[in-house]
Amino acid sequence: MNDIIFDDTKNENNKLIYVYSEDKDKRNKILKVINDSLLNTRLAVMINTKEFIDNKNILEDIKNNDIDTFIVDDIELLSNDYELQTLFFNTFNHLYTYDKKLILLSSLSPTKLIGFNKRLKARLSWGKVYCLDDI
């Protein structure tokens, strides 16, 4: 499964990849694989959701920079923060419209996220969704 996810991160046609697992160690392992491959070869930004909870301007900075890939860990932390979800939604739409790659990691599948705007939940399911718990 890690090889499939890794190959999909390199495929230009896969604009959105959503990876989830309740096991943080599994998510960290795939994040390391992604980090080792993409961050060394592409213009990519990787942040944890906690970073833009603490500094909402990061999302505006992401939209204004010329990046190829935006990697976000712990997306479930946006739960019930509708202002931040709106900012993330706008960033998501901007990057997606300009054919940028989004790689999102979470402890929950996009359909199981609680306290999320319906439109954002729908967007998170647009791409390839992988459950690491199945491997």
SERO-4910 file (N, C-alpha, C, O; in steps of 0.05 Angstrom, whole numbers):
BEGIN
 pado doro    nc1    nc2    nc3   cac1   cac2   cac3    cc1    cc2    cc3    oc1    oc2    oc3
  Met    A     16    -24      0      0      0      0     17     25      0     11     44    -14
  Asn    A     39     25     16     56     49     16     68     55    -12     70     78    -19
  Asp    A     74     34    -27     84     38    -54     63     50    -72     69     67    -88
  Ile    A     38     42    -69     16     53    -85     13     83    -78     11     99    -96
  Ile    A     12     89    -53      9    117    -44     33    133    -54     29    155    -65
  Phe    A     57    123    -51     81    136    -61     79    142    -91     85    164    -99
  Asp    A     71    122   -106     69    125   -135     48    147   -142     51    163   -160
  Asp    A     26    147   -127      5    166   -132     14    195   -125      5    214   -138
  Thr    A     31    198   -105     41    224    -99     58    235   -122     60    260   -125
  Lys    A     70    218   -137     87    227   -160     70    231   -185     80    245   -204
  Asn    A     46    220   -187     29    221   -210     17    249   -212      2    258   -194
  Glu    A     23    264   -233     13    291   -237    -17    293   -239    -29    314   -233
  Asn    A    -31    271   -247    -60    271   -250    -74    269   -223    -98    274   -222
  Asn    A    -61    261   -202    -73    258   -176    -69    284   -160    -49    287   -146
  Lys    A    -89    302   -162    -86    327   -149    -92    326   -119    -83    343   -104
  Leu    A   -108    306   -111   -114    304    -83   -111    275    -73   -122    256    -85
  Ile    A    -95    272    -52    -92    246    -40    -98    250    -10    -86    267      3
  Tyr    A   -116    234      0   -124    235     28   -117    208     41   -127    187     32
  Val    A   -100    209     61    -91    184     74   -100    186    104    -95    206    117
  Tyr    A   -112    164    113   -121    165    141   -115    139    155   -114    117    143
  Ser    A   -112    141    182   -108    119    199   -110    129    228   -101    151    234
  Glu    A   -121    113    245   -122    119    273    -94    116    285    -88    127    306
  Asp    A    -77    101    272    -50     95    281    -31    117    272    -24    119    248
  Lys    A    -24    135    290     -6    157    284     21    148    273     33    161    256
  Asp    A     31    125    283     56    115    273     55    108    243     74    113    228
  Lys    A     32     97    234     29     90    206     28    116    189     40    118    168
  Arg    A     14    136    199     13    162    185     40    175    184     48    186    163
  Asn    A     55    174    206     82    185    206    101    171    187    118    184    174
  Lys    A     97    145    185    114    129    166    109    138    137    128    142    122
  Ile    A     84    140    129     78    148    102     85    177     98     94    185     76
  Leu    A     83    193    118     91    221    116    121    224    111    130    241     96
  Lys    A    136    207    124    165    207    120    172    198     91    189    210     79
  Val    A    158    178     81    162    170     53    156    193     34    171    198     15
  Ile    A    134    206     39    126    229     22    147    251     25    156    263      5
  Asn    A    154    257     49    173    278     55    200    273     41    211    290     27
  Asp    A    210    248     43    235    241     31    234    242      1    255    248    -12
  Ser    A    211    237    -11    210    237    -40    203    265    -52    218    275    -68
  Leu    A    181    276    -43    171    301    -55    187    326    -47    193    343    -63
  Leu    A    192    327    -21    204    352    -12    233    356    -22    243    379    -22
  Asn    A    245    335    -31    272    337    -42    272    342    -72    293    349    -84
  Thr    A    249    338    -85    249    340   -114    229    360   -125    230    367   -149
  Arg    A    210    369   -109    189    388   -118    187    411    -99    197    410    -76
  Leu    A    175    432   -108    170    455    -91    145    448    -75    122    449    -84
  Ala    A    149    440    -49    127    431    -33    129    444     -5    150    451      4
  Val    A    105    446      7    103    456     34     88    435     51     67    426     43
  Met    A    100    428     74     87    409     92     83    422    119    102    433    130
  Ile    A     58    422    128     53    433    155     33    415    170     19    399    158
  Asn    A     33    419    195     14    405    212     -9    426    217     -4    450    219
  Thr    A    -33    416    218    -56    433    222    -53    452    246    -62    474    245
  Lys    A    -39    443    267    -34    459    290    -20    485    283    -25    506    295
  Glu    A     -3    484    262     12    508    254     -6    529    243     -2    553    250
  Phe    A    -27    522    227    -44    543    218    -67    549    237    -82    568    232
  Ile    A    -71    533    257    -90    540    278    -77    563    294    -90    582    302
  Asp    A    -51    561    298    -36    582    313    -30    606    296    -27    628    307
  Asn    A    -29    603    270    -23    626    252    -39    623    226    -30    610    207
  Lys    A    -62    635    226    -81    633    203    -70    645    178    -79    639    156
  Asn    A    -50    663    180    -38    676    157    -23    656    140    -18    661    116
  Ile    A    -16    633    151     -1    613    135    -17    605    111     -5    601     89
  Leu    A    -43    602    113    -59    594     90    -59    615     68    -58    608     45
  Glu    A    -59    640     75    -57    661     55    -29    660     42    -27    664     17
  Asp    A     -9    655     58     18    653     47     20    630     27     34    632      7
  Ile    A      7    608     34      7    584     16     -5    592    -11      6    585    -32
  Lys    A    -27    606    -11    -41    613    -35    -24    632    -52    -25    632    -77
  Asn    A     -8    649    -39      8    669    -53     35    660    -62     49    675    -75
  Asn    A     43    636    -54     69    626    -62     66    605    -85     45    592    -87
  Asp    A     86    603   -101     85    584   -123     95    557   -114    119    551   -116
  Ile    A     77    541   -104     84    514    -95     71    494   -113     51    499   -127
  Asp    A     82    470   -114     71    448   -129     54    430   -112     34    419   -121
  Thr    A     62    427    -86     49    408    -69     45    420    -41     63    432    -30
  Phe    A     21    416    -30     15    425     -3      7    400     13    -13    386      6
  Ile    A     23    394     34     19    370     50      9    380     78     23    396     90
  Val    A    -13    369     87    -24    377    113    -30    352    129    -43    333    121
  Asp    A    -18    352    153    -22    330    172    -43    338    193    -45    361    200
  Asp    A    -58    318    203    -78    322    224   -100    341    216   -108    359    232
  Ile    A   -111    337    192   -132    355    182   -157    354    200   -173    373    201
  Glu    A   -160    332    215   -184    330    233   -184    351    255   -205    355    268
  Leu    A   -161    364    260   -160    384    281   -176    410    273   -179    427    290
  Leu    A   -185    411    248   -202    434    240   -230    431    250   -247    449    247
  Ser    A   -237    409    263   -264    404    273   -274    427    289   -261    437    308
  Asn    A   -299    436    282   -314    457    296   -301    485    295   -311    503    308
  Asp    A   -280    489    280   -268    515    276   -276    525    248   -261    522    228
  Tyr    A   -301    535    246   -312    542    220   -298    565    206   -298    566    181
  Glu    A   -287    583    221   -271    605    208   -246    594    195   -240    601    172
  Leu    A   -232    577    209   -208    565    197   -215    546    174   -200    544    155
  Gln    A   -237    531    177   -246    514    155   -252    530    130   -245    521    108
  Thr    A   -263    554    133   -268    571    110   -242    580     97   -240    580     72
  Leu    A   -223    587    113   -196    595    102   -184    571     88   -173    574     66
  Phe    A   -185    547    100   -174    524     88   -189    517     62   -176    510     42
  Phe    A   -215    519     63   -232    514     39   -223    531     16   -221    522     -7
  Asn    A   -219    557     21   -211    575      0   -183    569    -10   -178    571    -34
  Thr    A   -165    562      8   -138    554      0   -139    528    -17   -127    526    -38
  Phe    A   -155    509     -8   -159    484    -22   -169    489    -51   -157    480    -70
  Asn    A   -190    505    -53   -201    512    -80   -181    525    -98   -179    519   -121
  His    A   -166    544    -86   -146    559   -102   -124    539   -113   -118    539   -137
  Leu    A   -114    523    -95    -93    504   -104   -103    484   -124    -90    477   -143
  Tyr    A   -127    474   -118   -139    454   -136   -145    465   -164   -140    452   -184
  Thr    A   -154    490   -164   -160    503   -190   -135    507   -206   -136    505   -231
  Tyr    A   -113    512   -193    -87    516   -207    -71    491   -210    -46    492   -213
  Asp    A    -84    468   -208    -72    442   -212    -48    436   -194    -29    423   -202
  Lys    A    -50    445   -169    -30    439   -149    -39    413   -135    -62    406   -135
  Lys    A    -19    399   -124    -25    374   -110    -29    379    -81    -15    394    -68
  Leu    A    -50    366    -70    -56    367    -41    -54    339    -30    -66    320    -41
  Ile    A    -39    336     -9    -36    310      5    -44    315     34    -31    330     48
  Leu    A    -66    303     42    -77    308     68    -76    282     84    -82    260     74
  Leu    A    -69    284    110    -68    262    128    -86    267    152    -89    289    161
  Ser    A    -99    245    161   -118    248    183   -121    222    198   -112    201    189
  Ser    A   -133    224    221   -139    199    236   -166    188    228   -172    165    234
  Leu    A   -182    203    213   -208    195    204   -212    197    174   -199    214    161
  Ser    A   -229    181    163   -236    184    135   -251    210    131   -262    221    150
  Pro    A   -251    220    107   -265    246    102   -295    244    109   -307    264    118
  Thr    A   -307    221    105   -336    218    111   -342    216    141   -364    221    149
  Lys    A   -322    211    157   -325    208    186   -318    233    202   -320    233    226
  Leu    A   -308    253    188   -301    278    202   -325    291    214   -346    294    201
  Ile    A   -323    298    239   -345    311    254   -339    340    258   -316    348    262
  Gly    A   -360    357    256   -356    385    260   -343    399    236   -329    419    239
  Phe    A   -348    388    212   -337    399    187   -360    409    170   -381    397    168
  Asn    A   -355    431    156   -373    442    136   -378    420    114   -359    407    106
  Lys    A   -403    417    105   -409    397     86   -393    400     60   -384    380     48
  Arg    A   -390    425     51   -375    429     26   -346    421     28   -335    409     10
  Leu    A   -334    427     51   -306    419     56   -304    389     57   -285    377     46
  Lys    A   -322    376     71   -321    346     73   -323    334     45   -310    315     39
  Ala    A   -341    345     29   -344    335      1   -318    339    -15   -309    320    -29
  Arg    A   -305    362    -12   -280    367    -26   -258    346    -18   -243    337    -35
  Leu    A   -257    340      8   -236    322     18   -239    294      6   -220    278      8
  Ser    A   -262    287     -5   -267    261    -17   -263    261    -47   -266    240    -60
  Trp    A   -256    283    -59   -253    285    -88   -231    268   -100   -234    258   -122
  Gly    A   -210    264    -85   -187    250    -97   -185    221    -88   -205    208    -82
  Lys    A   -161    211    -88   -156    184    -79   -155    184    -48   -142    200    -35
  Val    A   -170    165    -37   -172    162     -8   -161    135      0   -169    114    -10
  Tyr    A   -141    135     18   -129    110     27   -131    107     57   -127    126     72
  Cys    A   -139     83     65   -140     76     94   -115     59    100   -112     36     90
  Leu    A    -98     69    117    -74     54    125    -80     31    144    -64     13    147
  Asp    A   -103     32    156   -111     11    175   -116    -15    161   -117    -36    173
  Asp    A   -121    -14    135   -126    -38    119   -101    -54    112   -103    -75    101
  Ile    A    -78    -43    118    -53    -56    111    -38    -67    136    -17    -79    133
***
